[in-house]
Amino acid sequence: AIACDWAKPPTPPTEEQKLQSETLLTLTTLNSSADVAGAVGRVSGQVARLLHRHLEYDNSDVANLSMILSEACHNIIDHAGSEALGLVAAQVIRKPKQEPFVMIGIGDDGIGIRSSLSRAYPALAQGTDAQAISEALKRGVSGVSDADRGLGLWSIVDKIPRYRATLHMRSGAARIRIKANESG
């Protein structure tokens, strides 16, 4: 069966509706390092003025947001597998009686954190997806065995208190949420 709702054509948004969100980065496909560089470049370039105006970010804050975006997006390229499709989008969200905030969505259809980490830590292959996520957030833990790797997710988590942020992660059957406390 098919159900259809017929509605009148949409009306143009009101000024209040226009303030609800402002796109920083449209849905962007990530298949290569060049795609990541382009997405990060758009955020740190033309979007910087929106972050200054709406969120009162300074240049350091824009650089941190760009770093967070770069680290998370590069994880897709470095860890998700060669056939994985990655996507990223970002918006300024405005809600009544709440400070505006940036929401970044990053995802892929890759091999998952547990499979990626088990390349360097074979014992994790027998663990749960939740254990793998927990390990991946630790400093120096990476699915790549280079000595200078494993700082990306850790550095993102490290910035959560500064920006009163919340990180939601999902891999396989596990979901986690890390939120800044009231003072951070």
PASEBA-1860 file (N, C-alpha, C; in nm, 3 decimals):
! residues 184
1> AIACDWAK> 0.085/-0.119/0.000/0.000/0.000/0.000/0.088/0.123/0.000 ~ 0.037/0.226/-0.060/0.107/0.354/-0.066/0.016/0.459/-0.007 ~ 0.067/0.539/0.080/-0.008/0.649/0.139/0.056/0.779/0.098 ~ -0.024/0.872/0.057/0.027/1.002/0.017/-0.047/1.111/0.093 ~ 0.027/1.209/0.138/-0.033/1.328/0.196/-0.010/1.442/0.098 ~ -0.116/1.505/0.058/-0.105/1.616/-0.034/-0.113/1.744/0.047 ~ -0.018/1.828/0.030/-0.015/1.952/0.106/-0.002/2.069/0.010 ~ -0.038/2.185/0.058/-0.021/2.304/-0.025/0.128/2.331/-0.041
9> PPTPPTEE> 0.166/2.403/-0.143/0.309/2.433/-0.164/0.367/2.503/-0.041 ~ 0.494/2.477/-0.011/0.553/2.541/0.108/0.560/2.692/0.092 ~ 0.542/2.760/0.205/0.555/2.904/0.206/0.699/2.939/0.237 ~ 0.744/3.054/0.192/0.882/3.094/0.223/0.902/3.099/0.375 ~ 1.022/3.068/0.423/1.045/3.068/0.568/1.036/3.209/0.625 ~ 0.989/3.216/0.749/0.984/3.344/0.819/1.126/3.379/0.864 ~ 1.143/3.502/0.909/1.275/3.544/0.958/1.318/3.457/1.076 ~ 1.223/3.422/1.164/1.255/3.336/1.278/1.301/3.198/1.231
17> QKLQSETL> 1.234/3.143/1.130/1.273/3.013/1.078/1.412/3.017/1.014 ~ 1.444/3.128/0.949/1.576/3.141/0.888/1.687/3.136/0.993 ~ 1.657/3.181/1.116/1.757/3.180/1.222/1.775/3.041/1.284 ~ 1.687/2.948/1.254/1.695/2.816/1.317/1.825/2.745/1.285 ~ 1.871/2.753/1.163/1.998/2.689/1.130/2.057/2.758/1.009 ~ 2.186/2.750/0.999/2.257/2.806/0.886/2.362/2.704/0.845 ~ 2.357/2.664/0.721/2.447/2.561/0.673/2.590/2.613/0.666 ~ 2.680/2.540/0.730/2.822/2.571/0.722/2.888/2.488/0.612
25> LTLTTLNS> 2.845/2.364/0.604/2.903/2.273/0.507/2.792/2.181/0.460 ~ 2.757/2.191/0.332/2.653/2.104/0.279/2.703/1.960/0.282 ~ 2.612/1.866/0.271/2.648/1.725/0.271/2.755/1.702/0.165 ~ 2.871/1.656/0.209/2.988/1.643/0.124/3.039/1.500/0.129 ~ 3.069/1.443/0.014/3.123/1.308/0.006/3.272/1.311/0.034 ~ 3.321/1.213/0.111/3.462/1.201/0.144/3.515/1.068/0.090 ~ 3.590/1.074/-0.017/3.651/0.954/-0.073/3.803/0.961/-0.076 ~ 3.858/1.079/-0.047/4.002/1.097/-0.056/4.048/1.207/0.037
33> SADVAGAV> 4.178/1.218/0.054/4.235/1.326/0.135/4.203/1.462/0.073 ~ 4.195/1.467/-0.058/4.161/1.593/-0.125/4.019/1.636/-0.088 ~ 3.925/1.541/-0.076/3.789/1.573/-0.034/3.789/1.631/0.107 ~ 3.868/1.570/0.196/3.877/1.618/0.334/3.936/1.759/0.336 ~ 4.042/1.781/0.260/4.105/1.913/0.255/4.006/2.018/0.205 ~ 3.925/1.983/0.106/3.826/2.077/0.054/3.720/2.111/0.158 ~ 3.670/2.010/0.229/3.569/2.033/0.332/3.624/2.118/0.445 ~ 3.742/2.086/0.491/3.805/2.162/0.600/3.836/2.304/0.552
41> GRVSGQVA> 3.881/2.317/0.430/3.910/2.450/0.375/3.787/2.539/0.371 ~ 3.672/2.482/0.335/3.549/2.561/0.333/3.510/2.606/0.473 ~ 3.529/2.519/0.572/3.495/2.557/0.709/3.591/2.663/0.760 ~ 3.720/2.645/0.738/3.817/2.740/0.793/3.826/2.867/0.710 ~ 3.775/2.866/0.590/3.779/2.985/0.505/3.651/3.065/0.512 ~ 3.563/3.043/0.416/3.441/3.123/0.402/3.347/3.111/0.521 ~ 3.350/3.000/0.590/3.258/2.978/0.701/3.306/3.048/0.829 ~ 3.433/3.079/0.835/3.488/3.142/0.956/3.409/3.266/0.995
49> RLLHRHLE> 3.367/3.346/0.898/3.292/3.467/0.931/3.158/3.435/0.997 ~ 3.094/3.325/0.957/2.970/3.284/1.023/2.995/3.243/1.168 ~ 3.105/3.173/1.188/3.139/3.130/1.324/3.173/3.250/1.412 ~ 3.241/3.349/1.355/3.270/3.473/1.429/3.141/3.545/1.463 ~ 3.053/3.560/1.365/2.931/3.639/1.382/2.829/3.571/1.474 ~ 2.800/3.444/1.449/2.692/3.377/1.522/2.736/3.317/1.655 ~ 2.858/3.268/1.661/2.901/3.197/1.781/3.013/3.268/1.855 ~ 3.054/3.383/1.804/3.161/3.462/1.864/3.290/3.382/1.877
57> YDNSDVAN> 3.315/3.295/1.780/3.440/3.220/1.776/3.553/3.315/1.736 ~ 3.669/3.298/1.799/3.786/3.373/1.754/3.864/3.283/1.657 ~ 3.976/3.333/1.608/4.054/3.257/1.510/4.103/3.124/1.566 ~ 4.135/3.120/1.694/4.178/2.996/1.758/4.065/2.894/1.760 ~ 3.943/2.942/1.788/3.827/2.853/1.789/3.800/2.795/1.650 ~ 3.810/2.879/1.548/3.791/2.832/1.410/3.897/2.729/1.375 ~ 4.021/2.753/1.418/4.129/2.657/1.393/4.100/2.524/1.464 ~ 4.050/2.532/1.588/4.015/2.409/1.660/3.902/2.333/1.592
65> LSMILSEA> 3.799/2.404/1.548/3.690/2.340/1.477/3.741/2.273/1.349 ~ 3.827/2.342/1.278/3.886/2.286/1.156/3.967/2.161/1.187 ~ 4.042/2.164/1.298/4.121/2.047/1.337/4.030/1.930/1.372 ~ 3.924/1.956/1.447/3.830/1.851/1.484/3.769/1.790/1.358 ~ 3.725/1.874/1.268/3.666/1.828/1.143/3.767/1.748/1.063 ~ 3.888/1.797/1.053/3.993/1.728/0.977/4.025/1.592/1.037 ~ 4.043/1.587/1.167/4.076/1.459/1.234/3.967/1.356/1.212 ~ 3.843/1.397/1.235/3.731/1.303/1.221/3.715/1.257/1.076
73> CHNIIDHA> 3.730/1.348/0.982/3.716/1.310/0.840/3.832/1.224/0.792 ~ 3.953/1.256/0.837/4.068/1.174/0.797/4.058/1.033/0.853 ~ 3.990/1.016/0.965/3.970/0.880/1.016/3.896/0.793/0.915 ~ 3.804/0.851/0.842/3.734/0.774/0.737/3.833/0.728/0.632 ~ 3.915/0.819/0.586/4.012/0.786/0.480/4.114/0.685/0.530 ~ 4.161/0.703/0.655/4.269/0.620/0.709/4.222/0.485/0.763 ~ 4.098/0.477/0.810/4.058/0.358/0.886/3.935/0.283/0.834 ~ 3.848/0.346/0.758/3.720/0.285/0.724/3.730/0.176/0.618
81> GSEALGLV> 3.840/0.174/0.544/3.855/0.076/0.437/3.847/0.144/0.301 ~ 3.908/0.083/0.202/3.920/0.147/0.071/3.787/0.163/-0.002 ~ 3.690/0.083/0.029/3.560/0.091/-0.038/3.458/0.176/0.036 ~ 3.496/0.233/0.149/3.401/0.307/0.233/3.362/0.439/0.170 ~ 3.239/0.475/0.193/3.187/0.605/0.153/3.174/0.688/0.279 ~ 3.232/0.807/0.279/3.221/0.897/0.392/3.138/1.018/0.357 ~ 3.071/1.072/0.457/2.988/1.191/0.439/3.010/1.285/0.556 ~ 3.003/1.415/0.531/3.016/1.515/0.635/2.923/1.632/0.603
89> AAQVIRKP> 2.867/1.692/0.708/2.786/1.813/0.695/2.800/1.890/0.825 ~ 2.778/2.020/0.821/2.786/2.103/0.941/2.687/2.219/0.930 ~ 2.626/2.253/1.044/2.529/2.362/1.051/2.544/2.438/1.181 ~ 2.507/2.566/1.176/2.484/2.643/1.298/2.337/2.622/1.331 ~ 2.309/2.576/1.452/2.172/2.551/1.495/2.133/2.658/1.596 ~ 2.016/2.715/1.575/1.962/2.815/1.667/1.826/2.766/1.716 ~ 1.813/2.760/1.847/1.687/2.719/1.907/1.643/2.829/2.003 ~ 1.511/2.847/2.019/1.464/2.949/2.113/1.518/2.923/2.254
97> KQEPFVMI> 1.556/3.029/2.322/1.603/3.024/2.461/1.727/2.937/2.480 ~ 1.807/2.925/2.376/1.929/2.844/2.385/2.037/2.913/2.302 ~ 2.161/2.902/2.347/2.270/2.958/2.270/2.283/2.882/2.139 ~ 2.321/2.951/2.030/2.343/2.879/1.905/2.463/2.784/1.919 ~ 2.464/2.680/1.839/2.575/2.586/1.843/2.600/2.528/1.704 ~ 2.717/2.470/1.687/2.753/2.405/1.562/2.727/2.256/1.578 ~ 2.662/2.197/1.479/2.644/2.053/1.477/2.716/2.000/1.353 ~ 2.807/1.906/1.378/2.882/1.843/1.271/2.842/1.697/1.266
105> GIGDDGIG> 2.806/1.650/1.150/2.773/1.509/1.132/2.873/1.446/1.037 ~ 2.934/1.338/1.081/3.034/1.267/1.001/3.002/1.119/1.011 ~ 2.999/1.052/0.898/2.970/0.909/0.901/3.031/0.838/0.782 ~ 3.036/0.707/0.794/3.085/0.626/0.683/3.023/0.487/0.691 ~ 3.037/0.413/0.586/2.988/0.275/0.582/3.105/0.178/0.579 ~ 3.209/0.211/0.655/3.332/0.134/0.655/3.332/0.012/0.745 ~ 3.451/-0.033/0.779/3.470/-0.160/0.850/3.442/-0.150/0.999 ~ 3.432/-0.031/1.053/3.404/-0.014/1.195/3.530/0.001/1.278
113> IRSSLSRA> 3.513/0.059/1.396/3.627/0.087/1.483/3.693/-0.041/1.532 ~ 3.614/-0.139/1.571/3.672/-0.264/1.623/3.758/-0.332/1.516 ~ 3.708/-0.341/1.394/3.787/-0.404/1.287/3.913/-0.325/1.255 ~ 3.902/-0.192/1.256/4.019/-0.109/1.229/4.125/-0.126/1.337 ~ 4.083/-0.117/1.464/4.180/-0.129/1.573/4.239/-0.269/1.584 ~ 4.164/-0.370/1.545/4.214/-0.507/1.560/4.332/-0.534/1.467 ~ 4.355/-0.448/1.369/4.475/-0.463/1.285/4.601/-0.442/1.368 ~ 4.597/-0.343/1.457/4.713/-0.315/1.543/4.701/-0.383/1.679
121> YPALAQGT> 4.579/-0.415/1.722/4.553/-0.477/1.852/4.463/-0.599/1.829 ~ 4.521/-0.712/1.789/4.439/-0.829/1.754/4.342/-0.875/1.863 ~ 4.374/-0.855/1.989/4.285/-0.897/2.097/4.151/-0.824/2.092 ~ 4.148/-0.704/2.037/4.023/-0.628/2.029/3.922/-0.693/1.935 ~ 3.968/-0.777/1.845/3.875/-0.844/1.753/3.776/-0.931/1.829 ~ 3.815/-0.980/1.947/3.728/-1.064/2.028/3.642/-0.983/2.124 ~ 3.669/-0.853/2.135/3.595/-0.769/2.228/3.466/-0.717/2.165 ~ 3.403/-0.625/2.236/3.279/-0.566/2.188/3.307/-0.435/2.114
129> DAQAISEA> 3.207/-0.388/2.042/3.221/-0.259/1.974/3.237/-0.146/2.075 ~ 3.170/-0.156/2.189/3.182/-0.054/2.293/3.325/-0.048/2.348 ~ 3.386/-0.164/2.369/3.525/-0.167/2.416/3.617/-0.104/2.313 ~ 3.591/-0.130/2.187/3.675/-0.073/2.080/3.663/0.078/2.077 ~ 3.542/0.130/2.088/3.525/0.275/2.090/3.600/0.335/2.209 ~ 3.585/0.274/2.325/3.652/0.322/2.445/3.804/0.326/2.425 ~ 3.859/0.221/2.366/4.003/0.217/2.339/4.044/0.323/2.238 ~ 3.962/0.342/2.133/3.995/0.437/2.027/4.004/0.580/2.077
137> LKRGVSGV> 3.937/0.611/2.187/3.938/0.746/2.242/4.059/0.775/2.329 ~ 4.142/0.674/2.353/4.261/0.691/2.436/4.377/0.745/2.353 ~ 4.459/0.824/2.418/4.576/0.882/2.352/4.671/0.772/2.306 ~ 4.714/0.779/2.181/4.811/0.686/2.126/4.754/0.557/2.070 ~ 4.622/0.539/2.075/4.562/0.416/2.024/4.514/0.442/1.881 ~ 4.559/0.357/1.788/4.523/0.372/1.648/4.525/0.237/1.579 ~ 4.448/0.224/1.475/4.451/0.104/1.392/4.572/0.101/1.302 ~ 4.644/0.212/1.295/4.767/0.222/1.219/4.882/0.215/1.319
145> SDADRGLG> 4.981/0.133/1.291/5.085/0.107/1.391/5.198/0.210/1.395 ~ 5.187/0.320/1.322/5.290/0.425/1.329/5.294/0.484/1.470 ~ 5.413/0.516/1.516/5.432/0.564/1.654/5.364/0.698/1.680 ~ 5.349/0.782/1.580/5.293/0.916/1.602/5.144/0.923/1.575 ~ 5.076/0.811/1.574/4.932/0.808/1.545/4.852/0.793/1.675 ~ 4.720/0.804/1.663/4.635/0.784/1.779/4.608/0.908/1.861 ~ 4.621/1.025/1.798/4.593/1.149/1.869/4.463/1.214/1.826 ~ 4.406/1.171/1.713/4.289/1.236/1.655/4.166/1.235/1.743
153> LWSIVDKI> 4.112/1.119/1.772/3.992/1.111/1.855/4.019/1.161/1.995 ~ 4.137/1.129/2.048/4.173/1.177/2.181/4.171/1.330/2.186 ~ 4.226/1.395/2.083/4.229/1.542/2.083/4.089/1.601/2.070 ~ 3.999/1.531/2.000/3.861/1.577/1.991/3.796/1.571/2.129 ~ 3.811/1.459/2.197/3.755/1.443/2.331/3.815/1.546/2.427 ~ 3.942/1.576/2.411/4.010/1.673/2.496/3.950/1.813/2.484 ~ 3.890/1.844/2.370/3.833/1.978/2.348/3.686/1.988/2.392 ~ 3.626/1.879/2.431/3.484/1.881/2.471/3.456/1.981/2.582
161> PRYRATLH> 3.534/1.985/2.691/3.503/2.082/2.797/3.513/2.228/2.752 ~ 3.612/2.259/2.669/3.633/2.398/2.627/3.511/2.451/2.552 ~ 3.450/2.366/2.471/3.339/2.412/2.388/3.202/2.365/2.438 ~ 3.198/2.314/2.561/3.072/2.262/2.616/3.006/2.170/2.514 ~ 3.085/2.083/2.458/3.043/1.998/2.347/2.989/1.864/2.394 ~ 2.926/1.796/2.302/2.883/1.659/2.321/2.928/1.581/2.199 ~ 2.989/1.467/2.222/3.032/1.379/2.114/2.945/1.254/2.118 ~ 2.885/1.223/2.007/2.808/1.099/1.991/2.884/1.013/1.891
169> MRSGAARI> 2.910/0.890/1.928/2.979/0.798/1.836/2.902/0.668/1.829 ~ 2.901/0.612/1.711/2.839/0.481/1.693/2.928/0.399/1.601 ~ 2.949/0.275/1.638/3.022/0.181/1.554/2.967/0.043/1.585 ~ 2.929/-0.029/1.481/2.871/-0.161/1.502/2.748/-0.151/1.590 ~ 2.744/-0.230/1.697/2.629/-0.234/1.786/2.640/-0.135/1.902 ~ 2.745/-0.056/1.907/2.768/0.031/2.023/2.745/0.178/1.989 ~ 2.694/0.249/2.090/2.679/0.394/2.083/2.730/0.452/2.214 ~ 2.802/0.562/2.204/2.849/0.630/2.324/2.817/0.779/2.313
177> RIKANESG> 2.812/0.844/2.426/2.796/0.988/2.431/2.890/1.041/2.538 ~ 2.967/1.139/2.501/3.056/1.207/2.595/3.014/1.353/2.595 ~ 2.982/1.403/2.713/2.929/1.539/2.725/3.010/1.616/2.827 ~ 3.030/1.744/2.799/3.098/1.830/2.896/3.012/1.843/3.020 ~ 3.077/1.854/3.135/3.000/1.873/3.258/2.954/2.018/3.266 ~ 2.881/2.052/3.369/2.823/2.186/3.382/2.928/2.297/3.384 ~ 3.046/2.270/3.438/3.148/2.375/3.447/3.229/2.385/3.319 ~ 3.221/2.286/3.233/3.300/2.288/3.111/3.215/2.287/2.989
END
